[in-house]
Amino acid sequence: MTVMDDYIARHEGAKAGLMRELADLVRALVPDAGEKISYGMPTFTLNGYLVAFGAFAKHIGLYPGSEGVAVVADELDRLGLKHAKGTVQFPLDHPLPRDLVTRIVEFRVTQQRAKR
């Protein structure tokens, strides 16, 4: 079990389910990403910070950085998802928008791989 799995295991129900789905999706998209806890949140790394996520009372927060949010901001607005500079909120009572998360993560991977 990884530190990320430990973080997820401390939560129940929809929180744990959404975080597990999110972590599994990122792991599948970026199998060479590192995993750690940073600032108290599960964080994926690839040539530095890739994305992080965390559990909150009514949502799961995804932290792909400001450019990671900006690249899909119009779609976030269309879907009615709350977002701010560097963060997206996924409500606990909605399914994870896997295609959207995939686009965000793929964008961040491209950014991070360009650092090599």
LINMORA-V464187 format. One record per residue. N is the residue number from 1. RES is the residue in one letter. D_FIRST is the distance of its C-alpha to the first C-alpha in whole Angstrom. Layout:
n=N res=RES d_first=D_FIRST
n=N res=RES d_first=D_FIRST
This chain:
n=1 res=M d_first=0
n=2 res=T d_first=4
n=3 res=V d_first=7
n=4 res=M d_first=8
n=5 res=D d_first=6
n=6 res=D d_first=7
n=7 res=Y d_first=10
n=8 res=I d_first=11
n=9 res=A d_first=10
n=10 res=R d_first=13
n=11 res=H d_first=15
n=12 res=E d_first=17
n=13 res=G d_first=19
n=14 res=A d_first=20
n=15 res=K d_first=18
n=16 res=A d_first=15
n=17 res=G d_first=16
n=18 res=L d_first=18
n=19 res=M d_first=15
n=20 res=R d_first=13
n=21 res=E d_first=16
n=22 res=L d_first=16
n=23 res=A d_first=13
n=24 res=D d_first=13
n=25 res=L d_first=17
n=26 res=V d_first=16
n=27 res=R d_first=14
n=28 res=A d_first=17
n=29 res=L d_first=19
n=30 res=V d_first=18
n=31 res=P d_first=16
n=32 res=D d_first=17
n=33 res=A d_first=16
n=34 res=G d_first=14
n=35 res=E d_first=11
n=36 res=K d_first=12
n=37 res=I d_first=13
n=38 res=S d_first=17
n=39 res=Y d_first=20
n=40 res=G d_first=17
n=41 res=M d_first=16
n=42 res=P d_first=13
n=43 res=T d_first=15
n=44 res=F d_first=15
n=45 res=T d_first=18
n=46 res=L d_first=20
n=47 res=N d_first=23
n=48 res=G d_first=22
n=49 res=Y d_first=21
n=50 res=L d_first=21
n=51 res=V d_first=20
n=52 res=A d_first=18
n=53 res=F d_first=18
n=54 res=G d_first=18
n=55 res=A d_first=19
n=56 res=F d_first=22
n=57 res=A d_first=25
n=58 res=K d_first=26
n=59 res=H d_first=24
n=60 res=I d_first=21
n=61 res=G d_first=22
n=62 res=L d_first=22
n=63 res=Y d_first=23
n=64 res=P d_first=24
n=65 res=G d_first=27
n=66 res=S d_first=31
n=67 res=E d_first=31
n=68 res=G d_first=28
n=69 res=V d_first=30
n=70 res=A d_first=33
n=71 res=V d_first=33
n=72 res=V d_first=32
n=73 res=A d_first=34
n=74 res=D d_first=37
n=75 res=E d_first=35
n=76 res=L d_first=33
n=77 res=D d_first=36
n=78 res=R d_first=37
n=79 res=L d_first=34
n=80 res=G d_first=35
n=81 res=L d_first=31
n=82 res=K d_first=32
n=83 res=H d_first=31
n=84 res=A d_first=32
n=85 res=K d_first=32
n=86 res=G d_first=28
n=87 res=T d_first=27
n=88 res=V d_first=27
n=89 res=Q d_first=26
n=90 res=F d_first=25
n=91 res=P d_first=26
n=92 res=L d_first=24
n=93 res=D d_first=27
n=94 res=H d_first=27
n=95 res=P d_first=25
n=96 res=L d_first=23
n=97 res=P d_first=26
n=98 res=R d_first=24
n=99 res=D d_first=27
n=100 res=L d_first=27
n=101 res=V d_first=24
n=102 res=T d_first=24
n=103 res=R d_first=27
n=104 res=I d_first=26
n=105 res=V d_first=23
n=106 res=E d_first=25
n=107 res=F d_first=28
n=108 res=R d_first=25
n=109 res=V d_first=24
n=110 res=T d_first=28
n=111 res=Q d_first=29
n=112 res=Q d_first=26
n=113 res=R d_first=27
n=114 res=A d_first=30
n=115 res=K d_first=30
n=116 res=R d_first=29
